[in-house]
């Protein structure tokens, strides 16, 4: 409930309502229209409070950062799906190569696979 969350984090309930109006938090509602905060809502609130309190980011900046984080998580999921797809394709198109890779003492990258280098 809003009062419990506000007390736990040392903020006024109006602050939570403001975050909701700004779209930074989206708690669910009970049948009696009471705000119900999930663990995900609480974690998001902690990020918002960290950005505003510790880093001095305004609410517009918080929104941009949260949207960027969400998009990065989506892209990471897409990348993992792509890697899994490539691994499946290699396994089905080249079973002999896959068998050699699986039984190798040292994992090697097939010569036709190019690994992305981490950015510095």
Order of alpha helices (4+ residues) and beta strands (2+ residues): alpha-alpha-beta-beta-alpha-alpha-alpha
